[in-house]
Amino acid sequence: MKTWAILVLFTLNLLSINAKAQDEPEKSTLVKVGQDAPDFSFTDESGVSHKLDELKGKVVLLNFFATWCGPCMKEMPHVQKEIFDKYGKNDNFILLSIGREHSPQEMKDFKEKKAFTFNIIADQNREIYSKFALQYIPRNILIDKDGKILYSSIGFDEEEFAQLVNKIEAQLN
């Protein structure tokens, strides 16, 4: 009987730890679906400064990543093939892939090495990222034409990524 009680307590403890671990990424998120996306400034690859608010009227995907992040590197080819190659020429869509804690030169070198053709923005000091989250990447934030957050995801999972692609498709049709 004592062994059974210990086993039950041990199992409950593991379930509690697992539930807390799953809550951590959500707790690190500073924005919610349905709210206005926080405005920020960014410098594009040509050195021209922009603001997110200037992109209202377009569907915008923010894709936060880092070159040292394994799941990010697994996701990036999907971003190229399933999102940018498919929607990149659509005048109503903008993809901003944002390299968290990377310099503009690091992003330029990374883009050339990997042969990506989409915009990669440097966020060397987490100035952009810190408006959306405290930690955890990859992270995708889809913003509708009115500037409202439509979709948010953390990590890379092919099924969830397919949901993101479907949301983009629905917004552009």
C-alpha positions as CSV (number, residue, x, y, z in Angstrom):
1,M,0.0,0.0,0.0
2,K,2.9,2.4,0.9
3,T,4.5,1.7,-2.5
4,W,1.3,2.5,-4.3
5,A,0.9,5.8,-2.4
6,I,4.5,6.8,-3.3
7,L,3.9,5.9,-6.9
8,V,0.7,8.0,-7.0
9,L,2.5,11.0,-5.4
10,F,5.5,10.6,-7.8
11,T,3.1,10.6,-10.8
12,L,1.2,13.6,-9.6
13,N,4.5,15.5,-9.1
14,L,5.6,14.7,-12.6
15,L,2.3,15.8,-14.1
16,S,2.6,19.0,-12.1
17,I,6.1,19.7,-13.3
18,N,5.1,18.9,-16.9
19,A,2.1,21.3,-16.7
20,K,4.3,24.1,-15.4
21,A,6.9,23.5,-18.1
22,Q,4.2,23.8,-20.8
23,D,2.9,27.0,-19.3
24,E,6.3,28.7,-19.4
25,P,6.3,29.6,-23.1
26,E,2.8,31.0,-22.9
27,K,3.8,33.1,-19.8
28,S,6.7,34.5,-21.8
29,T,4.4,35.9,-24.5
30,L,3.6,39.6,-24.1
31,V,1.0,39.9,-26.8
32,K,-2.3,38.1,-27.3
33,V,-4.3,37.2,-30.4
34,G,-6.9,39.9,-31.1
35,Q,-4.9,42.8,-29.8
36,D,-3.1,45.5,-31.8
37,A,0.4,44.5,-32.7
38,P,2.9,46.8,-31.0
39,D,4.6,49.2,-33.4
40,F,8.3,49.1,-33.8
41,S,10.9,50.5,-36.2
42,F,13.2,48.4,-38.2
43,T,15.9,48.9,-40.8
44,D,15.6,46.8,-44.0
45,E,18.5,45.1,-45.8
46,S,19.0,48.2,-47.9
47,G,19.4,50.4,-44.8
48,V,16.0,52.1,-45.1
49,S,14.1,52.6,-41.9
50,H,10.4,51.6,-41.6
51,K,7.7,51.2,-38.9
52,L,5.3,48.3,-38.6
53,D,2.4,50.7,-38.6
54,E,3.3,51.8,-42.1
55,L,2.4,48.2,-43.2
56,K,-1.2,48.4,-42.2
57,G,-3.4,47.2,-45.1
58,K,-1.0,44.2,-45.6
59,V,-0.9,40.9,-43.9
60,V,2.5,40.7,-42.0
61,L,4.3,37.7,-40.7
62,L,6.9,38.3,-38.1
63,N,9.2,35.2,-37.9
64,F,11.6,35.5,-34.9
65,F,14.7,33.2,-35.0
66,A,18.4,32.9,-34.2
67,T,21.1,31.1,-36.2
68,W,22.1,29.0,-33.1
69,C,18.6,27.7,-32.6
70,G,18.1,24.2,-33.9
71,P,14.3,24.3,-34.3
72,C,14.7,27.7,-36.0
73,M,17.1,26.3,-38.5
74,K,14.6,23.4,-39.1
75,E,11.8,25.9,-39.7
76,M,13.6,28.4,-42.0
77,P,13.5,26.2,-45.2
78,H,9.8,25.9,-44.6
79,V,9.5,29.6,-44.3
80,Q,11.2,30.0,-47.6
81,K,9.4,27.2,-49.5
82,E,5.9,27.2,-48.0
83,I,5.5,30.9,-47.3
84,F,7.8,33.2,-49.2
85,D,8.0,31.2,-52.4
86,K,4.2,31.0,-52.4
87,Y,3.2,34.5,-51.1
88,G,6.3,36.6,-51.4
89,K,5.2,38.3,-54.6
90,N,1.7,39.1,-53.3
91,D,1.5,42.9,-52.8
92,N,-0.8,42.3,-49.8
93,F,1.8,40.2,-47.8
94,I,5.0,41.1,-46.0
95,L,7.4,38.6,-44.4
96,L,9.8,40.0,-41.8
97,S,12.1,37.3,-40.6
98,I,13.9,38.8,-37.5
99,G,17.2,37.5,-36.3
100,R,17.1,37.9,-32.5
101,E,20.5,39.1,-31.1
102,H,22.2,39.2,-34.5
103,S,23.9,42.1,-36.2
104,P,23.0,43.3,-39.7
105,Q,26.3,41.8,-41.1
106,E,25.5,38.4,-39.4
107,M,22.1,38.4,-41.0
108,K,23.6,39.3,-44.4
109,D,26.1,36.5,-44.2
110,F,23.5,34.0,-43.0
111,K,21.1,34.9,-45.8
112,E,23.8,34.5,-48.4
113,K,25.1,31.2,-46.9
114,K,21.6,29.7,-46.8
115,A,20.4,31.2,-50.1
116,F,17.2,32.6,-48.5
117,T,15.4,35.2,-50.6
118,F,13.1,36.8,-48.0
119,N,13.8,39.8,-45.9
120,I,15.9,39.1,-42.8
121,I,16.0,41.9,-40.2
122,A,18.6,42.2,-37.5
123,D,17.4,42.7,-33.9
124,Q,20.7,42.9,-32.2
125,N,19.5,44.1,-28.8
126,R,16.0,42.4,-28.8
127,E,14.4,45.8,-29.3
128,I,11.7,44.3,-31.5
129,Y,11.4,40.9,-29.9
130,S,11.0,42.4,-26.4
131,K,7.7,44.0,-27.5
132,F,6.3,40.5,-28.2
133,A,7.9,38.1,-25.8
134,L,10.5,37.5,-23.1
135,Q,12.0,34.2,-24.4
136,Y,11.5,31.2,-26.7
137,I,12.1,30.9,-30.4
138,P,11.2,30.2,-33.1
139,R,8.2,32.4,-32.8
140,N,5.7,33.5,-35.5
141,I,3.2,36.3,-35.2
142,L,0.7,36.8,-38.0
143,I,-0.8,40.3,-38.2
144,D,-3.9,41.1,-40.2
145,K,-4.5,44.1,-42.5
146,D,-5.9,46.1,-39.6
147,G,-2.7,45.6,-37.5
148,K,-4.3,43.1,-35.1
149,I,-2.6,39.9,-34.1
150,L,-4.3,37.0,-35.8
151,Y,-2.1,34.1,-34.9
152,S,0.8,33.3,-32.7
153,S,3.0,30.2,-32.3
154,I,6.1,29.2,-30.4
155,G,8.5,26.5,-31.5
156,F,8.5,24.5,-34.7
157,D,6.0,21.7,-35.4
158,E,5.1,20.8,-39.0
159,E,1.4,20.5,-38.1
160,E,1.3,23.9,-36.4
161,F,3.3,25.4,-39.3
162,A,0.7,24.2,-41.7
163,Q,-2.0,26.0,-39.6
164,L,0.1,29.2,-40.0
165,V,0.2,28.7,-43.8
166,N,-3.5,28.1,-43.8
167,K,-4.1,31.4,-41.9
168,I,-2.0,33.3,-44.3
169,E,-3.8,31.8,-47.3
170,A,-7.2,32.6,-45.8
171,Q,-6.2,36.2,-45.2
172,L,-4.9,36.7,-48.7
173,N,-8.0,35.2,-50.4
